[in-house]
Amino acid sequence: MLETLFSELKDLLWGLGIVSFAIVGLLMLPKKLSNQLGQHPFILTIMFFLILYAVIRVFN
């Protein structure tokens, strides 16, 4: 039972780490590149789904 709990906690921490890394990476983008990404919502959508896919892969 305790082993299962630690396994789920590890998965949760991996997921939080991936999401945090993605957020920090996007925040550190130069202003010019950030503005260009804002003009192309399709690219942002693709990035969102790639991050979501990575988190789902960690949990499976």
Order of alpha helices (4+ residues) and beta strands (2+ residues): alpha-alpha-alpha
